[in-house]
Amino acid sequence: MIDGQTRRGLLKGLAAGTVAAGALRAGAAMAQAEAPPPVAGGLAPRDWIDPATGYRIRRLSPDGGGGKLYFYKNSFTPEGDLMVMSTPEGISVVSPATGALRVLVADPHADLMFTARTNRDVYYSVSEPGEAQPMDRPRTIYAISADGGEARRIGRIDNGQINAANADDTLMLGFVAYGSQPLQPGVADPRNRRFDQAEYAAVGPDGKPLNFARAKGVRMLERWAARYPMEIFTLDIRTGERRVLHSTTEWIGHTQFSPTDPRRIIFCHEGPWHRVDRMWTMKTDGTDLRRTHERTMNFEIFGHEWFGPDGKEVFYDLQTPRGQVFWVASVNLETGQRIWRRVERNDWGVHFNQSPDGTLFASDGGDADMVAHAEDGKWLALLRPETVPDADTESDKAELVTAQVMRPTRLVDMRAHDYRLEPNLTFTPDGRSIIFCSNMHGSNHVYVVDLARAA
């Protein structure tokens, strides 16, 4: 843990880093005040045309609500016919095309993890009872076919979190922190079903309560400074054997396997993005550990990284500097080629994602308190990259960045959405729709927006 003097210094740095955006926040807050309020009571609609965009939206979750996996986690069967989601009854599967829904694991305590890449298995875990946070308690890993049947035991871990399975479904990838405390102090299990994250609260240097975004920033600063020992590990899906790949006192997160190379992983150093060298890659034998982006500007930030469909490129949110100039950037891990795709402030999103064929991107938007401080940013949008015209292509150098611009098409009006719940948008495997989570009608639900008009 950190002492009071260090904490005060962190708070001061946080406050100084946000003063310059004050005018933008004020204007954005006025714009967001005009947004329609969430629907109070009643059921969320099943099927409608968004009056602001003209695109069709369907609800996939049951009347009791539902949640989807984090934006980079595999949530579909290899055939693309079924998607997994969390529901009040436990773990369910749904057809994105028809909306047909079925409970797969009738246990509200079952923690949905992700789907396999080479077969129809769905992986989940069940934590043992206790007062600690779920990821700090022993948990057993299971697999069950998306078509039903009996679950089988994969293995047990004493603590930690598993985020992915590799391309040939032989290994799982996870991380663990030893001795860490909840991000939000005084709460045994800070994760909140309404927002799927802690109800962050903190006060600033003046003793006044901070808003959600800045309070979360304070807690992130404190956790980053604590330097708890951590490990990245694999779990053999066939034998349950656990093996440590990497040990550090950096705050590790976002452990991911390449969707095509079973031996390639990426991971991040969590914390204030402008203070960390966030993005890293390595192989499962511990070799080829290297950064995937080098900072060249003060207050430059980058993160929320994910593998592209080919498993060779890593994509990420890049800001040069923070909150001013926005890009969806990528680096090819084999060739080193870099492409930066310019995004306008109102098109920035909490997360971006990419279509299965790699030609399109999407943004899930953000509210006025977030890093972009967008005056009109609460939209789910499709983004088409266009290369900046170059009159002298023969002078281009492979080692330099290729610049592109993103052309947006707004799909879903998110002005009634509370962004404490992250939408975590994902393209369907056929590339025809985007699935996302929203509380725009009060409760958390999973929706799909069809892209027919945007094709």
Secondary structure, 3 states (H helix, E strand, C coil): CCCHHHHHHHHHHHHHHHHCCHHHHHHHHHHHHCCCCCCCCCCCCCEEECCCCCCEEEECCCCCCCECCCCCCCCECCCCCCEEEEECCEEEEECCCCCCEEEEECCCCCEEEEECCCCCEEEEEEECCCCCCHHHCCEEEEEEECCCCCCEEEEEECCCEEEEECCCCCEEEEEEECCCCCCCCCCCCCCECCCCECCCCCECCCCCECCHHHHHHHHHHHHHHHCCCEEEEEEECCCCCEEEEEEECCCEEEEEECCCCCCEEEEEECCCCCCCCCEEEEECCCCCCEECCCCCCCCCEEEEEEECCCCCEEEEEEECCCCCCEEEEEEECCCCCEEEEEECHHHCCCCEEECCCCCCEEECCCCCCCCCCCCCCCEEEEEEEEECCCCCHHHCCCCCCEEEEEEEEEEEECCCCCCCCCCCCEECCCCCEEEEEECCCCCCEEEEEECHHHC
